């Protein structure tokens, strides 16, 4: 499985960006796609995820609620992250990841994911 993330860039505080992630290869019908981010000198942290298991569900980190929206296309194996009202502390490399089978309690845990994309840099600065 390969993941390709795109859409990062340099924006000003208050601006928006839309990240995309495309997964290729054989994937499980029950899976989760997630966004994580890592700022310089900090650990990788969960941002948002979409999980397909029968229906679909979305999950967010507290800092993402109300500003970010994760969506996806189960057939096309794609995921998007609409990020609004960006702040300087959102500056980070954003990674997408996929897990074949994942329990809800692990959806925010990086080690629960099987494959990772290369990351796309989001820089928020005036």
Secondary structure, DSSP 8 states (H G I E B T S, - for coil): -EEEEE--EEE-TT--EEEEEEEES---SSEEEEEEEE-TTS--EEEEEEEESSSEEEEE-GGGTTTEEEEEETTTTEEEEEE-S--GGG-EEEEEEEESS--GGGTT-GGG-SEE---EEEEE--
